[in-house]
């Protein structure tokens, strides 16, 4: 499973006693399917926590029944209906001229559909990882616990009100049709994310794996199962559950704020 770049980077992490923290998000679930069954089987066989980003559209009862007894799987809100309302090349649910109030109303309707699912967590993941200018303000107003897009280091800044936990490693390539991106490219991306954290001194910033079970080809399924099993055997990696990470990020931010605003002693 090693590539040279990943092996060299992992050796640097081992030399400093650090462990790369990973988490797993899968997008676009709407209902029980054979592909969802395969995804849940993969999670159950490895015991790795899975965050299922569910589109709050249609009847959620069948999905609720499917997830009722599945361990270590949490549900987050994947947008409001997964409809592209943009006119340009970049897709997004929310046109840029939508007001914060419009975002809040759409979010509330979506969460009302989703919150009854087992292990639902008030975390918002925008489809296409599109970040509207008013998104975070709307999420704060609606009292979400956090949000997840793409590419960030997952450390809450003092000026931010919500924990943000992004994904970084997409299992698929999308140009020309969804397909497995390839072992070498995936592992090189993992090495790059580890190097990025090492150089920034953010060793504990989680690295997010992104999958899309509905469009996996057989090569993607095979690699996913192999990679998950392999990572469990390596001391360089540890898998995290999203609810635990959100709580830790929120606690860290509160501690940082308390130090900044602690009254000075006279």
PyMOL commands that set and color helices and strands:
alter all, ss='L'
color gray80, all
select helices_A, chain A and resi 4-15+34-46+61-67+100-114+127-129+135-141+183-200+213-215+218-232+242-261
alter helices_A, ss='H'
color red, helices_A
select strands_A, chain A and resi 20-29+50-54+73-77+120-124+146-147+163-164+169-170+172-173+179-180+207-211+237-239
alter strands_A, ss='S'
color yellow, strands_A
deselect
rebuild
show_as cartoon
